[in-house]
Amino acid sequence: MSANWKSVKEDLDWSLNQGDDVKGRTELRDAFSKGDAKEMAHVIEAYKMGQRDNHKIANLTRCAHEDDKRLYNIGRKLIELKAS
């Protein structure tokens, strides 16, 4: 199964901005704020804190495996930071 980039962007937007009372939101924002795609392990762990859907977690992991820098920059843009 290939990575679904549109879905991961929507899911990250929900976790970072749209969802109400999302567990792990602060940790997820902190991981994206570091400015280095090497923080992807922290991103995945923080995402798991607030996301219960295993399909969405698996898709995030596939995207990270396929192109971690692209995924990291999507998250940074969603919290209005420049791409790294």
BELKARA-V43749 format. One record per helix or strand. SS is the DSSP state (H for helix, E for strand). FROM is the first residue (numbers start at 0). LEN is the number of residues. Records with the same first field share a line. If there is no record, write none. Layout:
SS=FROM-LEN ; FROM-LEN
//
This chain:
H=4-14 ; 24-9 ; 36-14 ; 53-25
//
